[in-house]
Amino acid sequence: MKWLDDDALDLGLEGEHPLGVLDGEITAALCHMLHGPLSKENPWAYSRENILRCARHRRHRRHAAAVAGLFRAKFDPENPLKDPEAYQARRAAARRAMEADLEDEVALTVFLRMLDAVDATHRTNLHMPHRYALSFRVDPRVLEGPDLGRRDTPFGAFFVHGRRFDGFHCRFRDIARGGIRLVSPATSEQLSIESARTYDEAWGLSSAQQAKNKDIPEGGSKGVVLVNTNGLQANARFFALRKSFKAFTDALLDLITDTPDTRKYVVDYFGRPELLYLGPDEQVTPDDINWVVRRARERGHPVPAAFMSSKPDAGINHKEFGVTSEGVFVFLDVALREAGLRPPRGEEGAAAAAAFPPSASCSSR
């Protein structure tokens, strides 16, 4: 219970017709996951609070229960609903009930998209014992919303919902690497804004990484974990970030490791093994890196040392030696000087380097 988010507890235990803890957690996770694509259609109608309000409404609870029940049945490790005809019949019955009962167009759209999200989920750790968060391996097309077809679709996507956090991992090739960043907005208003764009941030960063990696075997990926630290003091905030990072990565391991537990409790519709390769980014500490590599080894990852790069006692420390963003600026500075151009300075830094005469002095910094 201590790992459940407040929205999951609210849906599962509160109100006239509580869903139960498991169905409440499924419903909350789907609402959080769909906030991004729905908000692109109408950011006011499909705010995260409005989406959750649709699920909480006493008249809508039976539809939330139908979606969660379909999800549970699909991934029931004892008797999964794998027969396509049986699955489609149950899904169609849920849809007919929604269309007959829901006069509110926003609510109807929310529940229909939730059905789509159940269809698009390939794996979940829902039934894993001792899990720290709820994770889905999904078809990334369900996360694209209106952008589907307008931009490149990733190879794969994962979503993780836990106490005080939601996270996405996005990759553009089967074998890909990229950092995990923790985002902790200072206000509840900023948290709502970031919630709507978390997947897009992961998409954009992984797409950029893919472009940077075009000449090497690894594709580009990125993980973005949005952590709600509002109202927390400094020590509690630090703890929430560490806990969220650990829960996020451990929930990913639930879906990519081949162990007796995962074979027993994780129903797989994707049909092929997957390995993720992570790196550190914003607000990830050396202790986090050591923990996740150790945890990957404990969980049976085939190459735990490769699960996350930049171990403190191996290789080059990116933050200490500045070989990421700072390296780009140093490279650009040297390239401009070699071309006989003076790098722009101060308030004029946004001006193009070509604005300076080719004969300009490049001897001073």
N, C-alpha and C positions, 0 to 999 in steps of 0.2 A: 504493500500500500504506500510506503514512503517514497516509492519511485514514480507514483502516478501524478500527473499534472492536475491542477485544480479543475480545469474544464472537464477532464475525464471523471473526476470524483463527483462533480456537479451533475453531469449527465447520468452517471451510474447510480447515484445514491439519493439525489434530491428530487423534489417535485412530486406531483400526484402519481406519476407512472414512471418510476426510476427504471433505467434500462438494465441495471446490474453492472458490476464493475467492469467485466470484460467487454460487454457491448458499449458501455460508456467510453472506454478507452479507444475502441475501434472508431466510434463515431467522432470523438474529439480529434483523433489523428487524421481522419479523412477531411474534416472541416479545415483543420490547419493546413493540410497539404494542398487543398484546392483553393485556398485564399488567393494565391498568386494568379493562376490562370483566370479565375472568375473576376478578379479585380480589374483585369485588362478590359473586360466588357463594360463594367460600370463600377468604378472604385467606391462610390457612395452606397449603392445598393448592395454590393458584395464586399463590404468591410468585414473583417474577421468577426467582429461582434455580431453583425447582422447574420452572418452565416451560422454562427453558433446559436443565435436566437431562434433561427428556423428549426434547428435540431432540438432545442429546449422546449419549444412551444408544446403545451399539453396535447393539442390536437394533432401534432406532428410526430409524437413519440412513437406511434406504431409504425410509421414509415422509417424512422431511424432504426427501430428494432428489426424491421424487415431487411434493411441494408446490412446491418451488423450480423444478422442471422445468416444471410447469404454468404458473407465473408467468412464467418466461422465454419459454415458447412463446406465451402470450397477448400479450406485448409485444415479440416479436421484430420488429425494424423491417424485416427482409428478407422475412419470411413469417409475419405474425402469425396466431395461431390464432383467427380471427374467425368461422369457421363455427360456429354454435351447437350443431349436432349433434355435430361433432367435439370441441368443447370439453367438452360434457356427457358424452360417452362416455369421454374421458380422465379427467375428474373422477370419474365414477362408478367407474371401475376403481381409482383411487387410494383412494376411500372403501371399496370392498369389501375391498381388501387390508388397510386399517387395521382394519376391524371384525372381520376374520377373525384378525388377528395380535395385536392389542393387548388384553391382558387387564386392564391397568391402566386404570381408568376415567378417571383424571386425564390420562394420556397420550392416550387416545382423544379426550377432549374437547378437549385442546390442538390436536391435529392436525385435527380436524373444524372447529374455529374458524379454523384457518389456511386451510383450503379456503374457508370463508366469506369470509375477508379477501381472498383472491385474486379471488373473484367481485366483491367490493365495490370493488376498485381500478379507477379510471377512467383514470388516467395514472400514469406513473412516469418518472423520469429514469435508469433503470437503465443504458441503453445510451448515455447522453450522454457524449461524450469530455471528459476533464478536469473531471469533476464533483467537488465537495468533500464530498458526503454523498449518501445515498439518500433520495429523496422520493417520496411517494405522494399522489395526490389520491383520496380515498376517499369512499364513501357514508357519511355520519356514523352511520347506523343500526348499522353494524358495531361502533362504538365505544360504543354506549349500554348494552349488556349488559342487565341486569334493569330499567334505567330506561327502556327503549324503550316508548313509549306512555304513560309516567307523566309525562313532561315534554315540552316543546317540542323538536322535532328541528331542529338547525341546517340552514341552506341548504347549507353545504358545509364540508368539513374536509380539512386537509392534515396529513400526518405526515412528519417528517424524522428520520432516524437517522444519526448520524455518530460520529466518534471522541470519546468522553467526553460525548456529549449525545444527548438525544431531545427533539423538540419537536412541539407541536401548534399548528395555527392553525385557529380556528373562527369562522364568521360566520353571522349570522342573516338576512342579505339578500344578494342578488347584489352590490349596491353597499354596502359597509360599511367602517367604519374603527375601529381600536382599536390599543392599544399592544402592543408586544412586551416581555415581561419575562424576565429571566434569573434562574433560581432555582438557588442553589448551596448545598445543605445542608452542614452542618459535619461530619457523621458518616455512615458507611456505613449505619447503621441508619435515620437520617433520610432518606437518599437512597432507600432501599427504600420507605419510607412515601410519599415524594413521587412516586416512580415510579408508584405505584398510583393517584394522584389528579391527575396532570398534565393529562390530558384534561378531567377534571371541573373543574379550576381554570380552564382555558381556556373551558369551557362556561359556568361561572358568571359569569366576568368579562364574556364577550361577551354573555350574556343581560342582565346589568345595564346594559351599554353600550347594548344594543338598547332597553331601557326608557328610558334617559336620552335617546336619540336619537329618541324616538317622534314628535316634531314637526318633524323635519328630514329631508331626502331620504336621508341616509346611515343605514344600519342599523348594528348593533353587531357588533364582532369583537374578537378577542384572540388573541395568540400567547403561549405559555408554553414556554420552553426550559429543560429540566432539565439542568444541567451538573454532571458529576462532578469536583469539585476536591479530593477527599479525597487527603491525602498530598502536596499541592503547597505549595511555599513561596509567599510573597506575589507575587513577580514571575511565577512560573509560573502561579499561579491567575489573575492578571490576563490573562495571555496566553491561557489556556484559555477565558476568558469572551469575549475579543475574537474568537478563532478560531471559537468555536461560533456566535456571532452572525452572523459573516460566512458561515460554511458554511450555516447555516439559511436565511438570506435568499437566498443565491445558489441554493440548491437549490429554493426557491420560484420564483425567476425561471426556472429550467429548465422549469417546468410552466405558466407563464403568459405567456411571451413568444413571439411569432410570428417566428421567424428561420429561415434555411435549415437550421441545425443542429437546431432543435427539430422542424421539419417532417420532417426526415430520421430522427431517432432516437427521437422520442416518439410512440408509438401512442396515439391519443386515442379513448376510448370514451365520453367525456362529450358530445362533439359540439358544443360551443359555447365561444367564448373567455371567459376570466375575467380580471379584474383585481383585485388586492388593494391595499388602501391601509392602510399601517401608521403607527404612531406610537411614540414612545419610552416605555418604562416602566422598572421597576426595573433598575438596573445597566447601562442603555444610555447610552453617553457621546455627547457631541457629535461626536467623531471617528467613532464608529460610524454616526451619522446621515449625515455627509458621505460616508463610504465607500459606504454602501448606495445613496445617490442617484447618486453617480458610477458605481457598478457597474450600476445599472439603466439608465443612459444607455448604457454600453458594451454591455450585453446586448440593447439594442433595445426596452426598455419604451417604449410610446407616449407616456407622460407621466411621465418619470423624477422630476421635481421633486415630483410628487404621490404617489410611491410611499411616501415617509415624510415625515411632518410634523415641525415644530419644528426646522427647520434653524437652526443657531446664529446665522447672520447675517440671519435673516428672522423677522418676527413677534415674538411674545411668548414669552420663555423661561419655561416652566411652572415649572421648579424655582426660578428666581430670584424670580419674582413670585407664586408660590403660587396659581395659578388652578385647581388640581385639588382635592386633598383639603383643603388649607388653606382654599381658597375656600368649601367647603361649611360648614366650622365658622364662618367669618366671617359667611356669609349667615345661618346659624342663630342666631348671637349677636345680630345686628341684628334679625332677625325676632322673637325672644323679647322684646327690649327694646321694640320697637314695640308688642307685644301687652301690655306692662305686666308682663312676667315677668322674674325675675332668673335668668340662666343659672346652672345648678348648678356648683359648684366642688369641687375636692379629692376626697376619698374618696366624697363624696355625689354625684359627677357622674353616676352611673348612675340616680339618682332622677329621676322625671319632673318636668318643669318645672312642671307643675300643682300639685306639692306646695307650691310657694311661693305665698303670698297674692298676688292680682292687684295689690294696693296696694304690694307690696314695692318697695323702691328699686332703680332700674336705673341710677343715675347713676355708679356706680364700677365699674371692671373688676377 
